Amino acid sequence: MTIETLSNREDIETIKNKSTFNNKKETFIKPSSKFSNVKITINHWQLRDLVQTSSIDPSTIFFTCKDQIRSFCFTNNKISNFCKLDFQPRCFNELDGIIISGGVSTDHYSIASGVNNNNGNGNNNSNNNQSYLNSNIRHYKGLLNIYNRDLNAKVTLNVGSLINNSVSLYKESNNQYHSIICNNDYSIYWCDISDNGKLDIKNQANLGFAVNHASLSPDKKTIVACGDSNRIVLLHDDSLHSSNPDFKLPSHKKVSLKTTNESGFSTSFDSQGKQFCCSFQDGVSLIYDIRNYKKPIHTIFSTRPKSQYGAFRCCKFSGGTDDLLIISEHTGRVHLIDTRDYEKHQVILLPKVIYKRNSNHNYYQEPIVREYQDVLTDFNGTIDTGTDHQNVNSSYLYLSNGITSDFVSENQNDGNNAFDSFENFYDDRQSGGNLENENWTDLDEEVLTGSTDGSDNIGFATSQYQDSRIYSTVRANDRDSNRLFEDSSVDINGIDWHYDEVTGKSHLLVGCDKGLFRWEIDSWNRRCFPSYELC
């Protein structure tokens, strides 16, 4: 396949008319994405909720990279090491500049708890643990780190017998926070956390299965939890919003919803607290109404159910008035669902190849957005080569060298050999080649460069770049366009909603092992306007 340069405006309009969003169907996000080449890593292959928007700075997001929590600012394209942990986090949550991270002790880390004020004088603070740990501390392998940047304080504690799969943070007062910690020891821990890092476990609920995730309703009265079971557990008590909730609830207060699914990994409440979602790794998400949860009001299926690639890993309702739900599959695909009408269901498909080889990371492949039923038809069955897929946009967008970092860079490498050649992609695919078999360059050891502004002039550089010529745009035929997206092995490591209070714009974030995609939500078209009839 050859790459042709667009030479006139007619060619430009042809591509734009065949692009992802130029059709009559309603879309939830605006046409062009932005891409930032940041390295987001996971430390457990099933736990993939590792991208979060800052609660303080709307232009900043947090993500994990090995044993660090890093921040990325969209305003100046700068990556910073927010905090370095004593272990590799499996989960984290941020609120008011306080970050809590969960994980598990390994042979490389001592299980003793300690306090570190980042001044070189670490103190062994085992006394803080005696209020909730028994005398045999060796049985407690769960790790929890509390970091407050304003106070320059960090503490690592033992919480739970096994791995901590999920942690969440909720504000009670100016200096007091609550945390829900989910552990493989079958328990949910309800903790009080002060802004200086002191932790007190108030209650512990044994659910009878390894707990993977839990969410607290907006009114702070209901917890929904899931784990290595086919059950969804609801804990409801009027005291949950107080400083001393009671997890030892009578039987009528503890509700167990039995499903036919396999292992839940994510839960989420909508902004009103009236509906909640639970996503399972067999590729099923169930939506319930909290006021009548005898049966789900809607069921969402993966595009690849009962497979590892199609396993649901994370679900999140949007805030505000956008009324959307996002659900990530294990690799390559993210679901966008309209919560006003659950039948309106779209899928973002990430390409198998993000970069073009020998491009110095100057181009990236734009993901596409398809209707859910179209994905099932075109990708899970026979590929239709006789139709014009109007919602396929396979243009490479130009990247600016905008990202800077404040951590030391070593062994710099442009990483050109890390990516499949777009031209040779189909041959590689037929012969079994994939990204995982390539000589991947560890981006942690190089300056991370490249972010993009997906403007309406797709695939073109402007005068702000060193080379202002028209850049090549790839237009594959319909069959090849589908093949680029049908078997993406790009790992999705986190999803989140990003609301910019300055601009009033909402965004969707999708973090993968190659970087971070961002789309603006088409909030204007999502608004509901009353209609009137003149008499």
C-alpha positions as CSV (number, residue, x, y, z in Angstrom):
1,M,0.0,0.0,0.0
2,T,1.4,3.4,-1.0
3,I,1.1,6.7,0.9
4,E,-0.1,9.5,-1.2
5,T,0.2,13.2,-0.5
6,L,-3.0,15.2,-0.6
7,S,-2.4,17.9,-3.2
8,N,-5.7,19.8,-3.5
9,R,-8.7,20.9,-1.5
10,E,-11.0,18.4,-3.2
11,D,-8.9,15.5,-1.8
12,I,-9.1,17.0,1.6
13,E,-12.9,17.3,1.5
14,T,-13.1,13.7,0.2
15,I,-11.4,12.4,3.3
16,K,-13.4,14.6,5.7
17,N,-16.6,13.5,4.1
18,K,-15.6,9.9,4.7
19,S,-14.4,10.5,8.3
20,T,-15.6,9.0,11.5
21,F,-18.1,11.6,12.4
22,N,-19.4,13.0,9.2
23,N,-22.6,11.0,9.1
24,K,-26.2,11.5,10.2
25,K,-26.1,9.4,13.3
26,E,-25.8,11.1,16.7
27,T,-22.3,11.2,18.1
28,F,-21.3,11.7,21.7
29,I,-17.7,13.0,21.2
30,K,-16.3,15.6,18.8
31,P,-14.4,14.4,15.6
32,S,-10.7,14.8,16.4
33,S,-8.9,13.3,19.3
34,K,-5.7,14.5,21.0
35,F,-2.9,12.1,21.8
36,S,-0.1,12.4,24.3
37,N,2.8,10.1,24.3
38,V,2.9,9.3,28.0
39,K,3.9,5.9,29.5
40,I,1.1,4.3,31.5
41,T,2.0,1.0,33.0
42,I,0.0,-1.6,35.0
43,N,1.2,-3.8,37.8
44,H,-1.6,-6.4,37.6
45,W,-2.9,-7.7,34.3
46,Q,-6.6,-7.5,35.4
47,L,-6.5,-4.2,37.4
48,R,-6.8,-1.4,34.8
49,D,-8.2,1.7,36.5
50,L,-5.0,3.7,36.5
51,V,-5.9,7.1,34.9
52,Q,-7.6,9.8,36.9
53,T,-8.3,13.5,36.6
54,S,-6.9,15.8,39.3
55,S,-9.6,17.1,41.7
56,I,-7.7,20.3,42.1
57,D,-6.3,21.2,38.7
58,P,-8.7,20.5,35.8
59,S,-5.8,20.5,33.3
60,T,-3.9,17.7,35.1
61,I,-4.3,14.0,35.1
62,F,-2.6,11.3,37.2
63,F,-1.4,7.9,36.0
64,T,0.9,5.1,37.2
65,C,4.3,4.3,35.8
66,K,6.0,1.4,37.5
67,D,6.4,2.5,41.2
68,Q,5.5,6.1,40.6
69,I,2.3,8.2,40.4
70,R,3.0,10.7,37.6
71,S,1.1,13.8,36.6
72,F,0.5,15.2,33.1
73,C,-0.6,18.8,32.4
74,F,-2.5,19.4,29.2
75,T,-1.7,23.1,29.4
76,N,2.0,22.9,29.1
77,N,2.4,19.2,28.1
78,K,4.6,18.5,31.1
79,I,5.1,15.2,32.8
80,S,6.1,15.3,36.5
81,N,6.8,12.6,39.1
82,F,4.1,13.3,41.6
83,C,5.2,10.7,44.2
84,K,7.4,7.6,44.3
85,L,6.1,4.7,46.3
86,D,7.8,1.9,48.1
87,F,5.9,-0.7,46.0
88,Q,4.3,-0.9,42.6
89,P,0.7,0.3,42.9
90,R,-2.2,-1.8,41.7
91,C,-4.7,1.0,42.2
92,F,-4.8,4.6,43.4
93,N,-7.2,7.5,44.0
94,E,-6.7,11.2,44.5
95,L,-8.7,13.9,46.3
96,D,-7.6,17.4,47.3
97,G,-4.0,16.6,46.5
98,I,-4.0,13.5,48.7
99,I,-3.2,10.3,46.9
100,I,-3.8,6.8,48.4
101,S,-2.3,3.8,46.6
102,G,-2.9,0.1,47.1
103,G,-0.8,-2.9,46.4
104,V,0.8,-5.9,48.0
105,S,4.1,-6.7,49.6
106,T,6.7,-8.7,47.7
107,D,10.1,-10.2,48.4
108,H,11.6,-6.8,47.5
109,Y,9.7,-4.9,50.1
110,S,9.7,-5.2,53.9
111,I,6.2,-5.5,55.3
112,A,7.0,-3.2,58.2
113,S,5.0,0.0,58.1
114,G,6.8,3.4,58.3
115,V,6.5,7.1,57.9
116,N,8.6,9.1,55.5
117,N,8.5,12.8,55.5
118,N,10.8,13.0,52.5
119,N,13.5,14.5,54.6
120,G,15.7,11.4,54.9
121,N,14.6,10.6,58.4
122,G,12.2,7.7,57.9
123,N,10.6,6.6,61.1
124,N,9.4,3.1,61.9
125,N,5.9,3.8,63.0
126,S,4.6,0.3,63.9
127,N,2.6,1.8,66.8
128,N,0.1,3.2,64.4
129,N,-0.7,-0.3,63.2
130,Q,-1.5,-1.8,66.6
131,S,-5.0,-0.4,66.6
132,Y,-6.1,-2.6,63.8
133,L,-3.4,-5.3,63.2
134,N,-2.9,-8.3,65.4
135,S,0.5,-9.2,66.8
136,N,1.5,-11.4,63.9
137,I,2.1,-8.6,61.3
138,R,3.6,-11.1,58.8
139,H,0.0,-12.2,57.9
140,Y,-0.8,-8.7,56.5
141,K,0.6,-8.3,53.0
142,G,-1.8,-5.6,51.8
143,L,0.0,-2.2,51.4
144,L,-1.6,1.2,51.5
145,N,0.4,4.4,50.8
146,I,-1.0,7.8,51.8
147,Y,0.8,10.8,50.3
148,N,0.0,14.5,50.9
149,R,2.1,16.8,48.8
150,D,1.1,20.0,50.6
151,L,2.5,18.6,53.9
152,N,5.4,16.8,52.2
153,A,4.3,13.6,54.0
154,K,4.2,10.0,53.0
155,V,3.3,6.9,55.0
156,T,3.0,3.3,54.0
157,L,0.9,1.0,56.1
158,N,-0.3,-2.6,56.2
159,V,-4.0,-3.0,55.5
160,G,-5.5,-6.4,54.6
161,S,-4.0,-9.8,54.4
162,L,-3.6,-10.0,50.6
163,I,-3.5,-7.6,47.6
164,N,-5.5,-4.4,47.8
165,N,-7.4,-4.3,44.5
166,S,-9.1,-1.0,44.8
167,V,-8.9,2.1,47.0
168,S,-11.2,5.2,47.0
169,L,-11.2,8.4,48.9
170,Y,-14.2,10.5,50.1
171,K,-14.2,13.8,52.0
172,E,-15.9,14.1,55.4
173,S,-14.6,17.5,56.5
174,N,-11.7,19.8,55.8
175,N,-9.1,17.6,57.4
176,Q,-10.9,14.3,57.5
177,Y,-11.5,11.7,54.8
178,H,-13.0,8.3,54.4
179,S,-11.5,5.4,52.4
180,I,-12.9,2.2,51.1
181,I,-10.3,-0.5,50.6
182,C,-11.0,-3.8,48.7
183,N,-8.8,-6.7,49.5
184,N,-8.4,-10.3,48.3
185,D,-9.0,-11.5,51.9
186,Y,-12.7,-11.2,51.2
187,S,-13.0,-7.9,53.0
188,I,-13.9,-4.3,52.5
189,Y,-12.2,-1.9,55.0
190,W,-13.9,1.4,55.9
191,C,-11.2,3.7,57.2
192,D,-10.8,7.2,58.5
193,I,-7.8,9.1,57.1
194,S,-6.6,12.5,58.2
195,D,-4.7,14.8,55.9
196,N,-1.5,14.1,57.8
197,G,-1.6,10.4,56.9
198,K,-3.1,8.9,60.1
199,L,-5.3,5.9,59.4
200,D,-7.9,4.3,61.6
201,I,-9.9,1.3,60.4
202,K,-13.4,1.7,61.6
203,N,-15.1,-1.4,60.2
204,Q,-14.4,-4.5,58.2
205,A,-17.1,-6.4,56.1
206,N,-16.4,-9.9,55.0
207,L,-18.2,-10.5,51.7
208,G,-17.2,-14.1,51.3
209,F,-15.2,-13.6,48.1
210,A,-12.1,-11.7,47.0
211,V,-13.3,-8.1,46.6
212,N,-12.1,-6.3,43.4
213,H,-14.0,-3.0,43.5
214,A,-16.5,-1.0,45.5
215,S,-18.2,2.4,45.0
216,L,-20.0,4.7,47.5
217,S,-23.2,6.4,46.4
218,P,-23.3,10.2,46.2
219,D,-25.4,10.4,49.3
220,K,-22.8,8.2,51.1
221,K,-25.4,5.7,52.3
222,T,-24.9,2.8,49.9
223,I,-21.9,0.8,48.9
224,V,-21.9,-1.5,45.8
225,A,-19.2,-4.1,45.7
226,C,-18.1,-6.9,43.3
227,G,-15.3,-9.4,43.1
228,D,-14.3,-13.0,42.3
229,S,-17.9,-14.1,42.4
230,N,-21.1,-13.9,40.4
231,R,-22.7,-11.8,43.1
232,I,-23.1,-8.0,43.5
233,V,-23.3,-6.9,47.1
234,L,-25.1,-3.8,48.3
235,L,-24.4,-2.5,51.8
236,H,-26.8,0.1,53.0
237,D,-27.1,1.8,56.3
238,D,-28.1,5.3,57.5
239,S,-24.8,5.6,59.4
240,L,-22.5,5.1,56.4
241,H,-22.4,8.9,56.0
242,S,-21.2,9.4,59.5
243,S,-17.8,9.0,61.0
244,N,-18.7,5.6,62.5
245,P,-20.6,3.5,59.9
246,D,-21.8,0.0,60.9
247,F,-20.8,-2.7,58.4
248,K,-22.3,-5.4,60.6
249,L,-25.7,-4.9,59.0
250,P,-28.8,-7.0,59.7
251,S,-29.7,-9.4,56.9
252,H,-32.3,-7.1,55.3
253,K,-29.7,-4.3,55.0
254,K,-27.1,-6.5,53.2
255,V,-28.4,-7.3,49.7
256,S,-26.7,-9.9,47.5
257,L,-27.6,-9.8,43.8
258,K,-26.9,-13.1,42.1
259,T,-26.0,-13.0,38.5
260,T,-24.8,-15.6,35.9
261,N,-21.6,-13.7,35.2
262,E,-18.0,-14.3,36.1
263,S,-15.9,-12.0,38.4
264,G,-16.9,-8.4,38.7
265,F,-14.1,-5.9,38.3
266,S,-15.6,-2.4,38.4
267,T,-18.6,-0.5,39.8
268,S,-19.9,3.0,39.4
269,F,-22.9,5.2,40.5
270,D,-24.3,7.8,38.2
271,S,-24.1,11.4,39.4
272,Q,-27.6,11.3,40.9
273,G,-27.1,8.1,42.7
274,K,-30.2,6.5,41.2
275,Q,-28.4,4.0,39.0
276,F,-25.3,1.9,39.3
277,C,-23.3,-0.3,37.0
278,C,-21.3,-3.5,37.6
279,S,-18.9,-4.8,34.9
280,F,-17.7,-8.4,34.7
281,Q,-14.7,-9.9,33.1
282,D,-16.8,-12.3,30.9
283,G,-17.9,-9.2,29.0
284,V,-21.2,-8.3,30.6
285,S,-22.1,-5.0,32.4
286,L,-25.4,-4.8,34.3
287,I,-27.2,-1.5,35.0
288,Y,-29.5,-1.4,38.0
289,D,-31.9,1.2,39.5
290,I,-31.1,1.6,43.2
291,R,-34.8,2.0,43.9
292,N,-35.7,-1.4,42.5
293,Y,-32.8,-3.7,42.0
294,K,-34.5,-7.0,41.7
295,K,-33.3,-7.2,38.1
296,P,-31.1,-5.0,35.9
297,I,-32.7,-2.4,33.8
298,H,-30.2,-2.9,31.0
299,T,-27.4,-5.3,30.0
300,I,-24.4,-4.3,28.0
301,F,-22.3,-6.9,26.2
302,S,-18.7,-6.7,25.1
303,T,-17.9,-6.9,21.4
304,R,-15.8,-10.0,22.3
305,P,-17.6,-11.7,25.2
306,K,-16.1,-14.6,27.1
307,S,-12.6,-13.8,25.9
308,Q,-9.7,-12.1,27.6
309,Y,-9.4,-9.4,24.9
310,G,-13.1,-8.5,25.4
311,A,-13.2,-8.7,29.2
312,F,-14.7,-5.6,30.8
313,R,-12.2,-3.9,33.2
314,C,-13.5,-0.5,34.1
315,C,-16.8,1.4,34.0
316,K,-17.5,5.0,34.9
317,F,-20.6,7.3,34.6
318,S,-20.0,10.8,33.6
319,G,-20.8,13.8,35.8
320,G,-22.9,16.8,35.1
321,T,-25.5,16.7,32.3
322,D,-23.6,14.6,29.7
323,D,-25.4,11.4,30.9
324,L,-22.9,9.0,29.4
325,L,-21.3,5.7,30.6
326,I,-17.9,4.4,29.5
327,I,-16.8,0.8,29.8
328,S,-13.3,-0.4,28.7
329,E,-12.5,-3.8,27.3
330,H,-9.2,-5.4,28.1
331,T,-7.7,-4.3,24.8
332,G,-8.5,-2.1,21.9
333,R,-12.1,-1.0,22.5
334,V,-14.1,1.4,24.7
335,H,-17.9,1.5,24.9
336,L,-19.8,4.8,25.0
337,I,-23.4,4.5,26.1
338,D,-26.2,7.1,26.4
339,T,-27.8,6.7,29.8
340,R,-30.9,8.5,28.6
341,D,-31.4,5.8,26.1
342,Y,-29.2,2.7,26.6
343,E,-29.9,1.5,23.1
344,K,-27.7,4.3,21.8
345,H,-24.4,2.6,22.1
346,Q,-21.1,3.3,20.3
347,V,-17.6,1.8,20.4
348,I,-14.2,3.5,20.1
349,L,-11.8,1.2,18.3
350,L,-8.1,1.8,18.8
351,P,-5.8,0.8,15.9
352,K,-3.4,-2.0,16.1
353,V,-0.6,0.4,15.2
354,I,-0.5,3.8,16.9
355,Y,2.6,5.1,15.2
356,K,4.1,4.8,11.8
357,R,7.6,3.4,11.8
358,N,10.4,5.9,11.0
359,S,8.1,8.8,11.6
360,N,9.9,9.9,14.8
361,H,6.5,9.7,16.4
362,N,5.3,12.6,14.4
363,Y,2.1,10.8,13.3
364,Y,-0.4,8.8,15.1
365,Q,-3.3,6.7,13.9
366,E,-6.7,8.2,14.7
367,P,-9.1,5.8,16.5
368,I,-12.5,5.3,15.0
369,V,-16.0,5.4,16.5
370,R,-18.5,2.9,15.3
371,E,-22.1,2.0,16.2
372,Y,-22.1,-1.1,18.4
373,Q,-24.1,-3.1,16.0
374,D,-21.8,-2.2,13.1
375,V,-18.8,-3.4,15.1
376,L,-20.5,-6.8,15.7
377,T,-21.3,-7.0,12.0
378,D,-18.0,-5.9,10.5
379,F,-15.5,-7.2,13.0
380,N,-17.0,-10.3,14.6
381,G,-18.4,-11.7,11.4
382,T,-17.5,-11.6,7.8
383,I,-15.8,-8.3,6.9
384,D,-18.0,-6.4,4.4
385,T,-15.7,-5.3,1.6
386,G,-18.5,-4.1,-0.7
387,T,-19.7,-1.1,1.2
388,D,-18.2,2.3,1.8
389,H,-17.6,2.5,5.6
390,Q,-18.3,6.2,6.0
391,N,-17.4,6.2,9.6
392,V,-13.8,5.1,9.1
393,N,-11.1,7.7,9.4
394,S,-7.7,6.3,8.8
395,S,-5.7,9.5,8.6
396,Y,-2.5,10.0,10.5
397,L,-2.5,13.1,12.6
398,Y,0.7,15.2,13.1
399,L,2.3,15.4,16.5
400,S,4.0,18.4,17.9
401,N,7.1,17.9,20.1
402,G,5.4,19.5,23.1
403,I,5.9,17.2,26.1
404,T,8.6,18.0,28.6
405,S,9.5,16.1,31.7
406,D,11.2,17.0,35.0
407,F,12.7,13.6,35.6
408,V,16.1,12.5,34.5
409,S,16.3,11.0,31.0
410,E,18.8,8.1,30.3
411,N,19.6,6.0,27.3
412,Q,17.6,8.1,25.0
413,N,16.3,6.3,21.9
414,D,13.9,7.5,19.2
415,G,12.2,4.1,19.4
416,N,11.5,3.9,15.6
417,N,12.0,0.1,15.7
418,A,9.4,-0.3,18.3
419,F,6.4,-0.1,16.0
420,D,5.1,-2.0,13.1
421,S,5.3,-0.4,9.7
422,F,1.9,0.6,8.6
423,E,2.7,-0.5,5.0
424,N,3.8,-4.0,6.2
425,F,1.2,-4.3,8.9
426,Y,-1.1,-6.7,7.0
427,D,1.8,-9.1,6.0
428,D,3.0,-9.0,9.6
429,R,-0.4,-9.8,10.9
430,Q,-0.9,-12.8,8.6
431,S,2.5,-14.1,9.7
432,G,1.7,-13.7,13.4
433,G,3.7,-10.6,14.0
434,N,2.4,-8.2,16.6
435,L,3.6,-5.3,18.7
436,E,4.4,-7.5,21.7
437,N,7.0,-9.3,19.6
438,E,8.8,-6.1,18.6
439,N,11.9,-4.7,20.2
440,W,10.0,-2.3,22.5
441,T,11.8,0.8,23.6
442,D,11.3,1.5,27.3
443,L,9.9,5.0,27.3
444,D,10.7,5.4,30.9
445,E,14.3,5.8,29.9
446,E,13.8,8.5,27.3
447,V,12.4,12.0,27.0
448,L,8.7,11.5,26.2
449,T,7.8,13.7,23.2
450,G,4.8,14.3,21.1
451,S,1.3,15.5,21.7
452,T,-1.3,16.4,19.1
453,D,-4.0,18.8,18.6
454,G,-6.6,17.1,16.4
455,S,-8.0,20.1,14.5
456,D,-10.6,20.1,11.8
457,N,-7.7,20.1,9.2
458,I,-7.0,16.5,9.8
459,G,-3.6,15.3,8.9
460,F,-2.0,18.7,8.2
461,A,0.7,20.7,9.9
462,T,0.3,24.4,10.4
463,S,2.8,27.2,10.5
464,Q,3.6,26.6,14.2
465,Y,5.5,23.5,13.2
466,Q,9.0,23.5,11.7
467,D,7.8,22.0,8.4
468,S,4.5,23.5,7.2
469,R,4.1,21.4,4.1
470,I,1.1,19.2,3.6
471,Y,1.7,15.9,5.4
472,S,0.9,12.5,3.9
473,T,-2.4,11.0,4.8
474,V,-3.1,7.3,4.5
475,R,-6.4,6.2,2.9
476,A,-6.7,2.4,2.9
477,N,-9.4,0.6,1.0
478,D,-12.4,-0.5,3.1
479,R,-11.2,-3.9,3.8
480,D,-7.8,-2.7,5.0
481,S,-9.4,0.0,7.1
482,N,-11.3,-2.6,9.0
483,R,-8.3,-4.9,9.4
484,L,-6.4,-2.1,11.0
485,F,-8.9,-2.0,13.9
486,E,-10.4,-5.5,14.1
487,D,-7.6,-7.1,16.1
488,S,-6.0,-4.4,18.1
489,S,-3.8,-5.7,21.0
490,V,-3.3,-2.2,22.5
491,D,-3.8,-2.6,26.3
492,I,-6.3,-0.2,27.8
493,N,-4.9,0.8,31.2
494,G,-7.4,3.4,32.4
495,I,-10.4,5.5,31.5
496,D,-11.9,8.7,33.0
497,W,-14.0,11.8,32.5
498,H,-12.2,15.1,32.5
499,Y,-14.1,18.3,33.2
500,D,-12.4,21.6,32.7
501,E,-14.0,24.2,35.0
502,V,-12.1,27.0,33.2
503,T,-13.5,26.3,29.7
504,G,-16.6,24.4,30.8
505,K,-15.8,21.6,28.5
506,S,-16.0,17.9,29.2
507,H,-13.6,15.3,27.9
508,L,-13.2,11.6,27.7
509,L,-9.8,10.1,28.5
510,V,-8.5,6.7,27.4
511,G,-5.1,5.6,28.6
512,C,-3.3,2.8,26.9
513,D,0.1,1.2,26.9
514,K,1.1,3.5,24.1
515,G,-0.2,6.8,25.5
516,L,-3.3,8.9,26.3
517,F,-6.2,9.8,24.0
518,R,-8.5,12.6,24.7
519,W,-11.8,13.6,23.1
520,E,-14.1,16.5,23.8
521,I,-17.6,15.6,24.6
522,D,-20.2,17.1,22.3
523,S,-22.0,18.6,25.3
524,W,-23.9,21.2,23.3
525,N,-25.6,18.5,21.2
526,R,-26.2,16.5,24.4
527,R,-28.3,19.3,25.9
528,C,-32.0,19.0,26.1
529,F,-34.0,22.0,24.9
530,P,-37.8,22.3,25.5
531,S,-39.9,22.8,22.4
532,Y,-43.0,24.9,22.2
533,E,-45.9,25.1,19.8
534,L,-47.5,28.4,18.9
535,C,-51.2,28.4,19.2
